Amino acid sequence: MGLFRRRAARTGVDTNGKAAPPDPRTPWPAQAVPSDVEAAAAKFWEGWFELLPEVNAALGDREPHRVEHDLCVLVEALHPRLHFSLERGHQAIYALVVTGQEDPELRPFTDAWKAAAPPDDAIWEHHDSVPPVPDPTEVTVNLGDHRISLADVRVVAQVDEDVVDVAVYHPALADLEPAARTTMTFLPLDATLGERVAAERLRRVETAEAEPEGTISLLQLRDLVRDLNGQEDETVGTSG
């Protein structure tokens, strides 16, 4: 599903008194950072429960854009630098992800958000960082005119005590613009390990222009990092 947060555009009112389409030239005003983290988290969840019937209806109709603006406003009020996504859940039907992308300045906000979250149920689960997908080799990323299968990603990994340096290779990387190439270097790693584990365990990440010798698959990389952790990461699921 992957509805990632963008800054919500400001809307106006037309001559008939109805909401006018957002004007992309209108800058989104700077948002203040809440001084009371726990109160901001509680306010988020109050707003979420008010909006939840509309969110469920929009997702049921496969039209998540209907609630994107309102969700942007909720997340922006918690902290203006947070991001969110609506995903398919691992245990529940849907997952709500609110992430600071491992920025330590944002961790108090995501910690408070997670602490105030309702228990996961059959419909919704809640994550304070992007979780790994059950099997990254089944994921195909559409990036412009390119369809990139993560099953074809190969990685060289060098372990240095409790961290790993990696070089990522895919045949399509050479055809991508620099920004897209960077995205497709990090995205397979986050999909495989989850955002938090990737930030903790990966030290240096490079893009390989040609396929190096001694590469491993994404699932082999996951197993290697699990061994560093000394135990299986329960958030990964049952992907082999």
ROLUMKE-534284 format. One record per residue: residue number from 1; residue in one letter; y, x, z of N, C-alpha, C in turn. Coordinates in nm, 2 decimals, m for minus. Each point is the difference from the previous one (the first is absolute). Layout:
<pts>
[NUM, A, [Y, X, Z], [Y, X, Z], [Y, X, Z]] ...
</pts>
This chain:
<pts>
[1, M, [m0.12, 0.08, 0.00], [0.12, m0.08, 0.00], [0.12, 0.09, 0.00]] [2, G, [0.02, 0.08, 0.10], [0.10, 0.10, 0.00], [0.14, m0.04, m0.02]] [3, L, [0.05, m0.09, 0.07], [0.15, m0.04, m0.01], [0.07, 0.10, 0.09]] [4, F, [0.05, 0.11, m0.05], [0.07, 0.09, 0.08], [0.15, m0.03, 0.02]] [5, R, [0.05, 0.03, 0.11], [0.14, m0.04, 0.04], [0.10, 0.07, m0.09]] [6, R, [0.09, m0.08, m0.04], [0.13, 0.05, m0.06], [0.11, m0.06, 0.07]] [7, R, [0.12, 0.06, m0.01], [0.12, m0.06, 0.06], [0.02, m0.13, m0.06]] [8, A, [0.02, m0.10, 0.08], [0.02, m0.14, m0.05], [0.14, m0.01, m0.06]] [9, A, [0.01, m0.06, m0.12], [0.13, m0.01, m0.06], [0.08, m0.11, 0.06]] [10, R, [0.13, 0.02, 0.01], [0.08, m0.11, 0.05], [0.02, m0.11, m0.10]] [11, T, [0.00, m0.12, 0.05], [0.01, m0.12, m0.09], [0.14, m0.06, 0.02]] [12, G, [0.04, m0.07, m0.10], [0.13, m0.08, 0.01], [m0.03, m0.15, m0.02]] [13, V, [0.11, m0.07, m0.02], [m0.01, m0.15, m0.01], [0.07, m0.03, m0.13]] [14, D, [m0.07, m0.08, m0.09], [0.06, m0.04, m0.12], [0.09, m0.12, 0.02]] [15, T, [0.06, m0.05, m0.11], [0.10, m0.11, 0.00], [m0.06, m0.13, 0.05]] [16, N, [m0.14, m0.01, m0.01], [m0.06, m0.12, 0.05], [m0.05, 0.00, 0.14]] [17, G, [0.04, 0.11, 0.07], [m0.04, 0.02, 0.14], [m0.14, 0.05, 0.02]] [18, K, [m0.07, 0.04, m0.11], [m0.14, 0.05, 0.01], [0.01, 0.16, 0.01]] [19, A, [m0.11, 0.05, 0.05], [0.00, 0.15, 0.01], [m0.01, 0.06, m0.14]] [20, A, [0.09, 0.09, m0.03], [0.01, 0.06, m0.13], [m0.10, 0.12, 0.00]] [21, P, [m0.04, 0.04, m0.12], [m0.09, 0.12, m0.01], [0.07, 0.12, 0.05]] [22, P, [m0.08, 0.09, 0.06], [0.06, 0.12, 0.06], [0.07, 0.08, m0.10]] [23, D, [0.11, 0.06, 0.03], [0.07, 0.09, m0.09], [m0.04, 0.14, 0.04]] [24, P, [m0.07, 0.07, m0.09], [m0.05, 0.13, 0.03], [0.12, 0.10, 0.02]] [25, R, [0.12, m0.03, m0.04], [0.11, 0.09, 0.02], [0.06, 0.00, 0.14]] [26, T, [m0.04, m0.11, 0.08], [0.05, m0.01, 0.13], [m0.08, 0.08, 0.10]] [27, P, [0.06, 0.10, 0.06], [m0.07, 0.08, 0.10], [m0.05, m0.07, 0.12]] [28, W, [m0.12, 0.03, 0.05], [m0.04, m0.05, 0.12], [0.07, 0.06, 0.12]] [29, P, [0.06, m0.07, 0.09], [0.08, 0.06, 0.11], [m0.09, 0.08, 0.09]] [30, A, [0.06, 0.10, 0.05], [m0.07, 0.09, 0.10], [m0.04, m0.08, 0.12]] [31, Q, [m0.12, 0.02, 0.04], [m0.06, m0.08, 0.12], [0.00, 0.09, 0.12]] [32, A, [0.04, m0.06, 0.11], [0.00, 0.07, 0.13], [m0.14, 0.02, 0.05]] [33, V, [m0.02, 0.11, 0.07], [m0.13, 0.02, 0.06], [m0.01, m0.06, 0.14]] [34, P, [m0.09, m0.09, 0.03], [0.00, m0.07, 0.13], [m0.01, 0.11, 0.11]] [35, S, [0.07, m0.03, 0.11], [m0.01, 0.09, 0.12], [m0.11, m0.04, 0.09]] [36, D, [m0.05, m0.12, m0.01], [m0.11, m0.05, 0.09], [m0.12, m0.02, m0.10]] [37, V, [m0.09, 0.10, 0.00], [m0.11, 0.00, m0.09], [m0.10, m0.11, 0.03]] [38, E, [m0.03, m0.03, 0.12], [m0.10, m0.10, 0.04], [0.06, m0.14, m0.04]] [39, A, [0.13, m0.02, 0.02], [0.06, m0.13, m0.03], [0.00, m0.02, m0.15]] [40, A, [0.03, 0.11, m0.08], [0.00, m0.01, m0.14], [m0.14, m0.03, m0.06]] [41, A, [m0.10, 0.05, 0.07], [m0.14, m0.03, m0.04], [m0.04, m0.14, 0.03]] [42, A, [0.05, m0.05, 0.11], [m0.03, m0.14, 0.04], [0.07, m0.09, m0.10]] [43, K, [0.12, 0.03, m0.04], [0.08, m0.08, m0.09], [m0.07, m0.01, m0.14]] [44, F, [m0.06, 0.12, m0.04], [m0.07, 0.00, m0.12], [m0.11, m0.10, 0.00]] [45, W, [m0.08, 0.00, 0.10], [m0.12, m0.09, 0.01], [0.04, m0.14, 0.01]] [46, E, [0.11, m0.03, 0.06], [0.05, m0.14, 0.00], [0.03, m0.04, m0.14]] [47, G, [0.07, 0.08, m0.07], [0.03, m0.03, m0.14], [m0.12, m0.01, m0.09]] [48, W, [m0.10, 0.09, 0.03], [m0.12, 0.00, m0.08], [m0.08, m0.14, 0.02]] [49, F, [m0.01, m0.04, 0.12], [m0.07, m0.13, 0.02], [0.07, m0.12, m0.06]] [50, E, [0.14, 0.01, 0.00], [0.07, m0.11, m0.07], [m0.02, 0.00, m0.15]] [51, L, [m0.01, 0.12, m0.06], [m0.02, 0.02, m0.14], [m0.15, m0.01, m0.05]] [52, L, [m0.09, 0.01, 0.10], [m0.14, 0.01, m0.04], [m0.05, m0.11, m0.09]] [53, P, [0.03, m0.13, 0.03], [m0.05, m0.10, m0.10], [0.04, 0.02, m0.14]] [54, E, [0.13, 0.05, m0.02], [0.04, 0.03, m0.14], [m0.07, 0.12, m0.05]] [55, V, [m0.02, 0.10, 0.08], [m0.07, 0.12, m0.05], [m0.14, m0.04, m0.04]] [56, N, [m0.08, m0.07, 0.08], [m0.13, m0.04, m0.03], [0.00, m0.08, m0.13]] [57, A, [0.09, m0.09, m0.02], [0.01, m0.09, m0.12], [0.03, 0.09, m0.12]] [58, A, [0.09, 0.09, 0.01], [0.03, 0.09, m0.11], [m0.11, 0.09, m0.04]] [59, L, [m0.08, 0.05, 0.09], [m0.11, 0.08, m0.03], [m0.11, m0.08, m0.06]] [60, G, [m0.02, m0.12, 0.06], [m0.10, m0.09, m0.06], [0.03, m0.04, m0.14]] [61, D, [0.12, m0.01, m0.04], [0.04, m0.03, m0.14], [0.02, 0.13, m0.08]] [62, R, [m0.03, 0.12, 0.06], [0.01, 0.13, m0.07], [0.14, 0.02, m0.05]] [63, E, [0.10, m0.04, 0.09], [0.14, 0.02, m0.03], [0.07, 0.06, 0.12]] [64, P, [m0.04, 0.13, 0.03], [0.06, 0.06, 0.12], [0.15, 0.02, m0.01]] [65, H, [0.05, 0.01, m0.12], [0.15, 0.02, m0.02], [0.08, m0.11, 0.07]] [66, R, [m0.06, m0.12, 0.02], [0.08, m0.11, 0.06], [0.04, 0.03, 0.14]] [67, V, [m0.07, 0.09, 0.07], [0.04, 0.03, 0.14], [0.05, 0.14, 0.02]] [68, E, [0.01, 0.08, m0.11], [0.04, 0.14, 0.01], [0.13, 0.02, 0.06]] [69, H, [0.10, m0.08, m0.04], [0.13, 0.02, 0.06], [0.00, m0.03, 0.15]] [70, D, [m0.06, m0.10, 0.04], [0.00, m0.04, 0.15], [m0.07, 0.11, 0.08]] [71, L, [m0.11, 0.06, m0.06], [m0.07, 0.10, 0.07], [0.08, 0.13, 0.01]] [72, C, [0.07, 0.03, m0.11], [0.09, 0.11, 0.00], [0.10, m0.01, 0.11]] [73, V, [0.06, m0.12, 0.02], [0.10, m0.02, 0.11], [m0.06, 0.03, 0.13]] [74, L, [m0.13, m0.05, 0.02], [m0.06, 0.01, 0.13], [m0.02, 0.15, 0.03]] [75, V, [m0.06, 0.07, m0.10], [m0.03, 0.15, 0.03], [0.13, 0.08, 0.01]] [76, E, [0.10, m0.04, m0.08], [0.13, 0.07, 0.01], [0.06, m0.01, 0.14]] [77, A, [m0.01, m0.12, 0.06], [0.05, m0.02, 0.13], [m0.07, 0.08, 0.11]] [78, L, [m0.13, 0.03, m0.02], [m0.08, 0.09, 0.09], [0.05, 0.14, m0.01]] [79, H, [0.01, 0.05, m0.12], [0.07, 0.13, m0.02], [0.02, 0.01, m0.15]] [80, P, [0.12, 0.04, m0.05], [0.03, 0.00, m0.14], [m0.08, 0.10, m0.08]] [81, R, [m0.07, 0.10, 0.06], [m0.08, 0.09, m0.08], [m0.15, m0.02, 0.00]] [82, L, [m0.04, m0.12, 0.05], [m0.14, m0.03, 0.00], [m0.04, m0.06, m0.13]] [83, H, [m0.12, 0.01, m0.04], [m0.06, m0.06, m0.12], [m0.11, m0.10, 0.04]] [84, F, [m0.03, m0.09, m0.09], [m0.11, m0.09, 0.03], [m0.08, m0.03, m0.13]] [85, S, [m0.12, m0.04, 0.02], [m0.08, m0.05, m0.11], [m0.09, m0.11, 0.05]] [86, L, [m0.04, m0.09, m0.09], [m0.10, m0.10, 0.02], [m0.12, 0.04, m0.08]] [87, E, [m0.12, 0.01, 0.06], [m0.12, 0.05, m0.06], [m0.11, m0.09, 0.03]] [88, R, [m0.11, 0.03, m0.07], [m0.13, m0.06, 0.03], [m0.05, 0.07, 0.13]] [89, G, [m0.05, m0.08, 0.09], [m0.04, 0.05, 0.13], [m0.14, 0.06, m0.01]] [90, H, [m0.04, 0.09, 0.09], [m0.13, 0.05, 0.01], [m0.09, m0.09, 0.07]] [91, Q, [0.04, m0.06, 0.11], [m0.08, m0.10, 0.08], [0.06, m0.14, m0.02]] [92, A, [0.13, m0.01, m0.01], [0.06, m0.13, m0.02], [0.02, m0.02, m0.15]] [93, I, [0.06, m0.12, m0.04], [0.03, m0.02, m0.14], [0.12, 0.08, m0.04]] [94, Y, [0.10, 0.00, 0.08], [0.12, 0.07, m0.04], [0.04, 0.11, 0.11]] [95, A, [0.08, 0.09, m0.04], [0.05, 0.10, 0.10], [0.15, 0.02, m0.02]] [96, L, [0.07, 0.00, 0.11], [0.14, 0.03, 0.00], [0.02, 0.15, 0.05]] [97, V, [0.06, 0.08, m0.08], [0.02, 0.14, 0.03], [0.15, 0.02, 0.02]] [98, V, [0.04, 0.06, 0.11], [0.14, 0.04, 0.02], [m0.01, 0.15, 0.04]] [99, T, [0.06, 0.08, m0.08], [m0.01, 0.15, 0.02], [0.13, 0.07, m0.01]] [100, G, [0.01, 0.10, 0.08], [0.11, 0.10, 0.00], [m0.03, 0.12, m0.08]] [101, Q, [m0.12, 0.00, m0.07], [m0.04, 0.11, m0.09], [m0.01, 0.13, 0.08]] [102, E, [m0.04, m0.02, 0.13], [m0.03, 0.12, 0.09], [0.13, 0.07, 0.03]] [103, D, [0.11, m0.06, 0.00], [0.13, 0.06, 0.04], [0.00, m0.02, 0.16]] [104, P, [0.01, 0.11, 0.07], [m0.01, m0.01, 0.15], [0.11, m0.08, 0.06]] [105, E, [0.12, 0.00, m0.07], [0.11, m0.08, 0.05], [m0.03, m0.15, 0.00]] [106, L, [m0.09, m0.04, m0.09], [m0.03, m0.14, m0.02], [m0.12, m0.04, 0.08]] [107, R, [m0.08, 0.09, 0.06], [m0.12, m0.03, 0.07], [0.02, m0.10, 0.12]] [108, P, [0.11, 0.02, 0.08], [0.02, m0.10, 0.11], [0.01, m0.14, m0.05]] [109, F, [0.06, m0.02, m0.12], [0.01, m0.14, m0.06], [m0.13, m0.05, m0.04]] [110, T, [m0.08, 0.08, m0.07], [m0.13, m0.05, m0.05], [m0.10, m0.01, 0.12]] [111, D, [0.02, 0.08, 0.11], [m0.09, m0.01, 0.12], [0.04, m0.13, 0.07]] [112, A, [0.13, m0.03, 0.01], [0.03, m0.13, 0.07], [m0.04, m0.12, m0.09]] [113, W, [0.01, 0.01, m0.13], [m0.04, m0.11, m0.09], [m0.15, m0.02, 0.02]] [114, K, [m0.08, 0.10, 0.00], [m0.14, m0.01, 0.01], [m0.04, m0.06, 0.14]] [115, A, [0.07, 0.05, 0.10], [m0.03, m0.05, 0.14], [0.03, m0.14, 0.02]] [116, A, [0.10, m0.05, m0.07], [0.04, m0.15, 0.01], [m0.08, m0.08, m0.10]] [117, A, [m0.08, 0.05, m0.09], [m0.07, m0.07, m0.10], [m0.10, m0.10, 0.06]] [118, P, [m0.02, m0.11, m0.06], [m0.11, m0.09, 0.04], [m0.14, 0.06, m0.02]] [119, P, [m0.10, m0.04, 0.06], [m0.14, 0.05, m0.03], [m0.03, m0.03, m0.14]] [120, D, [m0.07, 0.10, m0.07], [m0.05, m0.03, m0.13], [m0.10, m0.12, 0.00]] [121, D, [0.00, m0.08, m0.11], [m0.09, m0.11, m0.01], [m0.06, 0.00, m0.13]] [122, A, [m0.06, m0.12, m0.04], [m0.07, 0.00, m0.13], [0.09, 0.00, m0.12]] [123, I, [0.13, m0.04, 0.02], [0.10, 0.00, m0.11], [0.08, 0.12, m0.01]] [124, W, [0.05, 0.05, 0.12], [0.10, 0.12, m0.01], [m0.05, 0.11, 0.09]] [125, E, [0.02, 0.12, m0.04], [m0.01, 0.12, 0.08], [0.13, 0.08, m0.02]] [126, H, [0.03, 0.09, 0.10], [0.13, 0.06, 0.00], [m0.01, 0.15, 0.02]] [127, H, [0.07, 0.08, m0.09], [m0.01, 0.14, 0.01], [0.14, 0.07, 0.00]] [128, D, [0.01, 0.10, 0.09], [0.13, 0.07, 0.01], [0.00, 0.13, m0.08]] [129, S, [m0.09, 0.02, m0.09], [0.00, 0.10, m0.10], [m0.09, m0.05, m0.11]] [130, V, [0.01, 0.06, m0.12], [m0.08, m0.05, m0.11], [m0.14, 0.05, 0.02]] [131, P, [m0.10, m0.10, 0.01], [m0.14, 0.04, 0.03], [m0.07, 0.05, m0.13]] [132, P, [m0.11, 0.07, 0.02], [m0.08, 0.04, m0.12], [m0.06, m0.12, m0.06]] [133, V, [m0.03, 0.00, m0.13], [m0.07, m0.10, m0.07], [m0.15, 0.02, 0.03]] [134, P, [m0.09, m0.10, m0.01], [m0.14, 0.02, 0.03], [m0.06, 0.10, m0.10]] [135, D, [0.03, 0.00, m0.13], [m0.05, 0.09, m0.09], [0.10, 0.04, m0.11]] [136, P, [0.07, 0.11, 0.02], [0.11, 0.03, m0.10], [m0.05, 0.02, m0.14]] [137, T, [m0.13, 0.03, m0.02], [m0.05, 0.02, m0.13], [m0.01, m0.13, m0.08]] [138, E, [0.02, m0.11, 0.06], [0.00, m0.13, m0.07], [0.15, m0.04, m0.03]] [139, V, [0.10, 0.08, 0.03], [0.14, m0.04, m0.02], [0.04, 0.06, m0.13]] [140, T, [0.07, m0.09, m0.08], [0.07, 0.04, m0.12], [0.15, m0.03, 0.02]] [141, V, [0.09, 0.10, m0.03], [0.14, m0.01, 0.02], [0.07, m0.02, m0.14]] [142, N, [0.08, m0.10, m0.01], [0.07, m0.03, m0.12], [0.14, 0.07, 0.02]] [143, L, [0.03, 0.10, m0.08], [0.13, 0.07, 0.01], [0.06, 0.01, m0.14]] [144, G, [0.09, m0.09, m0.03], [0.06, m0.01, m0.13], [m0.11, m0.03, m0.10]] [145, D, [m0.02, 0.08, m0.10], [m0.10, m0.02, m0.11], [m0.13, 0.06, 0.04]] [146, H, [m0.01, 0.06, 0.12], [m0.12, 0.07, 0.04], [m0.08, m0.08, 0.10]] [147, R, [m0.13, 0.00, m0.02], [m0.10, m0.06, 0.09], [m0.08, 0.12, 0.06]] [148, I, [0.02, 0.03, 0.12], [m0.06, 0.12, 0.06], [m0.10, m0.04, 0.11]] [149, S, [m0.13, 0.03, m0.03], [m0.11, m0.03, 0.09], [m0.01, 0.12, 0.10]] [150, L, [0.00, m0.04, 0.13], [m0.01, 0.10, 0.10], [m0.14, 0.06, 0.01]] [151, A, [m0.09, m0.06, m0.07], [m0.14, 0.06, m0.01], [0.00, 0.13, m0.07]] [152, D, [0.11, 0.02, m0.08], [0.01, 0.12, m0.08], [0.08, 0.11, 0.07]] [153, V, [0.05, m0.03, 0.12], [0.08, 0.10, 0.07], [m0.10, 0.11, 0.06]] [154, R, [0.04, 0.12, m0.02], [m0.08, 0.11, 0.06], [0.10, 0.08, 0.09]] [155, V, [m0.06, 0.06, 0.11], [0.08, 0.06, 0.10], [m0.06, 0.14, 0.04]] [156, V, [0.08, 0.10, 0.01], [m0.04, 0.13, 0.06], [0.05, m0.01, 0.14]] [157, A, [m0.08, 0.03, 0.10], [0.04, m0.01, 0.14], [m0.04, 0.13, 0.07]] [158, Q, [0.10, 0.06, 0.07], [m0.02, 0.12, 0.08], [0.03, m0.03, 0.14]] [159, V, [m0.10, 0.02, 0.09], [0.02, m0.04, 0.14], [0.05, 0.12, 0.08]] [160, D, [0.10, m0.02, 0.08], [0.05, 0.10, 0.09], [0.01, m0.06, 0.14]] [161, E, [m0.11, 0.03, 0.07], [m0.02, m0.06, 0.14], [0.00, m0.15, m0.01]] [162, D, [0.11, m0.07, 0.04], [m0.01, m0.14, 0.01], [0.09, m0.07, m0.11]] [163, V, [0.05, 0.08, m0.10], [0.08, m0.06, m0.11], [m0.06, 0.04, m0.13]] [164, V, [0.04, m0.07, m0.11], [m0.06, 0.03, m0.13], [0.12, 0.01, m0.10]] [165, D, [m0.01, 0.10, m0.08], [0.09, 0.02, m0.12], [m0.08, m0.06, m0.12]] [166, V, [0.07, m0.08, m0.08], [m0.07, m0.06, m0.11], [0.08, 0.02, m0.13]] [167, A, [m0.07, 0.00, m0.11], [0.06, 0.00, m0.14], [m0.07, m0.12, m0.07]] [168, V, [0.08, m0.09, m0.05], [m0.05, m0.13, m0.06], [0.01, 0.01, m0.15]] [169, Y, [m0.11, m0.03, m0.07], [m0.01, 0.00, m0.15], [m0.05, m0.14, m0.05]] [170, H, [0.07, m0.04, m0.11], [m0.05, m0.11, m0.08], [0.04, 0.02, m0.14]] [171, P, [m0.08, m0.03, m0.10], [0.03, 0.03, m0.14], [0.13, m0.06, m0.04]] [172, A, [0.05, m0.11, 0.06], [0.12, m0.07, m0.05], [0.13, 0.06, 0.06]] [173, L, [m0.02, 0.08, 0.10], [0.12, 0.05, 0.07], [0.10, 0.08, m0.09]] [174, A, [m0.06, 0.07, m0.09], [0.09, 0.08, m0.09], [0.09, m0.09, m0.09]] [175, D, [m0.04, m0.12, m0.02], [0.07, m0.09, m0.09], [0.11, m0.08, 0.07]] [176, L, [0.01, 0.01, 0.13], [0.09, m0.08, 0.08], [0.14, 0.08, 0.02]] [177, E, [0.10, m0.08, 0.02], [0.13, 0.05, 0.04], [m0.01, 0.06, 0.14]] [178, P, [0.09, 0.09, 0.04], [m0.02, 0.07, 0.13], [m0.01, m0.09, 0.12]] [179, A, [0.08, m0.10, 0.00], [0.00, m0.09, 0.12], [m0.13, m0.08, 0.01]] [180, A, [m0.05, m0.04, m0.12], [m0.13, m0.07, 0.00], [m0.12, 0.09, 0.03]] [181, R, [0.02, 0.13, m0.05], [m0.11, 0.10, 0.03], [0.00, 0.02, 0.16]] [182, T, [0.11, 0.01, 0.06], [0.00, 0.01, 0.15], [m0.06, m0.12, 0.06]] [183, T, [0.03, m0.11, m0.04], [m0.06, m0.13, 0.05], [m0.15, 0.01, m0.01]] [184, M, [m0.05, 0.04, m0.12], [m0.14, m0.01, m0.02], [m0.07, 0.13, 0.06]] [185, T, [0.07, 0.09, 0.06], [m0.06, 0.11, 0.08], [m0.03, m0.05, 0.14]] [186, F, [0.10, m0.07, 0.06], [m0.01, m0.04, 0.14], [m0.08, m0.14, 0.01]] [187, L, [0.02, m0.09, m0.09], [m0.06, m0.13, 0.01], [m0.15, 0.01, 0.02]] [188, P, [m0.08, 0.07, m0.08], [m0.14, 0.01, 0.02], [m0.04, 0.05, 0.14]] [189, L, [0.08, 0.09, 0.06], [m0.03, 0.05, 0.13], [0.03, m0.10, 0.11]] [190, D, [0.11, m0.08, m0.01], [0.02, m0.11, 0.09], [m0.10, m0.10, m0.01]] [191, A, [m0.04, m0.04, m0.12], [m0.11, m0.10, m0.02], [m0.13, 0.04, 0.06]] [192, T, [m0.03, 0.13, 0.00], [m0.13, 0.05, 0.04], [0.00, 0.02, 0.16]] [193, L, [0.11, 0.06, 0.05], [0.00, 0.03, 0.14], [0.08, m0.09, 0.09]] [194, G, [0.09, m0.08, m0.06], [0.10, m0.08, 0.07], [0.12, 0.09, 0.03]] [195, E, [0.11, m0.07, 0.00], [0.13, 0.07, 0.01], [0.01, 0.09, 0.13]] [196, R, [m0.05, m0.05, 0.11], [0.02, 0.08, 0.12], [m0.09, 0.12, 0.01]] [197, V, [m0.13, m0.01, m0.04], [m0.09, 0.11, 0.00], [0.04, 0.10, m0.10]] [198, A, [0.05, m0.04, m0.12], [0.04, 0.09, m0.10], [0.12, 0.08, 0.05]] [199, A, [0.09, m0.06, 0.07], [0.12, 0.07, 0.06], [m0.05, 0.10, 0.10]] [200, E, [m0.10, m0.03, 0.08], [m0.04, 0.08, 0.11], [m0.09, 0.12, m0.05]] [201, R, [m0.08, m0.02, m0.10], [m0.10, 0.09, m0.03], [0.03, 0.08, m0.13]] [202, L, [0.08, m0.05, m0.09], [0.03, 0.08, m0.12], [0.13, 0.08, 0.02]] [203, R, [m0.01, 0.13, m0.02], [0.12, 0.09, 0.02], [0.07, 0.02, m0.13]] [204, R, [m0.06, 0.05, m0.10], [0.07, 0.03, m0.13], [m0.07, m0.08, m0.11]] [205, V, [0.08, m0.07, m0.08], [m0.06, m0.08, m0.10], [0.07, 0.04, m0.13]] [206, E, [m0.09, 0.04, m0.10], [0.05, 0.04, m0.13], [m0.06, m0.08, m0.11]] [207, T, [0.07, 0.00, m0.12], [m0.06, m0.06, m0.12], [m0.06, 0.11, m0.09]] [208, A, [m0.12, m0.02, m0.03], [m0.07, 0.10, m0.09], [0.02, m0.04, m0.15]] [209, E, [0.05, 0.09, m0.08], [0.03, m0.03, m0.14], [m0.13, 0.00, m0.08]] [210, A, [m0.10, 0.08, 0.04], [m0.13, 0.01, m0.07], [m0.10, m0.02, 0.11]] [211, E, [m0.12, m0.05, m0.04], [m0.10, m0.02, 0.10], [m0.05, 0.13, 0.06]] [212, P, [0.02, 0.02, 0.13], [m0.05, 0.13, 0.06], [m0.15, 0.00, 0.02]] [213, E, [m0.05, 0.12, 0.03], [m0.15, 0.00, 0.04], [m0.01, m0.04, 0.14]] [214, G, [m0.12, m0.05, 0.03], [m0.04, m0.03, 0.13], [0.06, m0.13, 0.06]] [215, T, [0.03, m0.10, m0.09], [0.06, m0.12, 0.04], [m0.10, m0.09, 0.07]] [216, I, [0.05, m0.09, 0.08], [m0.08, m0.11, 0.06], [0.06, m0.13, m0.03]] [217, S, [m0.07, m0.11, 0.02], [0.05, m0.13, m0.02], [0.08, m0.05, 0.12]] [218, L, [0.07, m0.11, m0.02], [0.08, m0.06, 0.12], [m0.09, m0.04, 0.11]] [219, L, [m0.12, m0.05, m0.03], [m0.09, m0.04, 0.11], [m0.05, 0.12, 0.08]] [220, Q, [m0.02, 0.11, m0.08], [m0.04, 0.13, 0.07], [0.11, 0.05, 0.09]] [221, L, [0.13, m0.01, m0.05], [0.11, 0.04, 0.08], [0.01, m0.09, 0.13]] [222, R, [m0.03, m0.13, m0.01], [0.00, m0.08, 0.12], [m0.10, 0.05, 0.10]] [223, D, [m0.12, 0.03, m0.05], [m0.11, 0.05, 0.09], [0.05, 0.13, 0.07]] [224, L, [0.06, 0.09, m0.08], [0.04, 0.13, 0.05], [0.10, m0.02, 0.12]] [225, V, [0.10, m0.09, m0.02], [0.10, m0.03, 0.10], [m0.06, m0.07, 0.12]] [226, R, [m0.10, m0.09, m0.02], [m0.07, m0.06, 0.11], [m0.06, 0.11, 0.09]] [227, D, [m0.06, 0.10, m0.07], [m0.07, 0.10, 0.08], [0.11, 0.08, 0.08]] [228, L, [0.12, 0.02, m0.05], [0.10, 0.06, 0.08], [0.04, m0.08, 0.12]] [229, N, [0.00, m0.13, m0.02], [0.03, m0.09, 0.11], [m0.11, m0.01, 0.11]] [230, G, [m0.12, 0.05, m0.04], [m0.11, m0.01, 0.09], [m0.07, m0.13, 0.01]] [231, Q, [0.05, m0.10, m0.07], [m0.06, m0.13, 0.00], [0.05, m0.08, m0.12]] [232, E, [m0.07, m0.11, m0.03], [0.03, m0.08, m0.11], [0.12, m0.09, 0.03]] [233, D, [0.09, 0.00, m0.10], [0.12, m0.08, 0.02], [m0.03, m0.15, m0.02]] [234, E, [0.01, m0.08, 0.11], [m0.04, m0.14, 0.00], [0.08, m0.08, m0.10]] [235, T, [0.12, 0.04, m0.04], [0.09, m0.08, m0.08], [m0.05, 0.01, m0.15]] [236, V, [m0.09, 0.10, m0.03], [m0.03, 0.02, m0.14], [m0.09, m0.12, m0.05]] [237, G, [m0.09, m0.05, 0.08], [m0.09, m0.11, m0.05], [m0.13, 0.06, m0.03]] [238, T, [m0.07, m0.06, m0.09], [m0.14, 0.04, m0.03], [m0.02, 0.05, m0.14]] [239, S, [0.09, 0.09, m0.04], [m0.01, 0.05, m0.13], [m0.09, 0.12, m0.02]] [240, G, [m0.10, 0.03, 0.02], [m0.09, 0.10, m0.03], [0.05, 0.14, 0.01]] 
</pts>
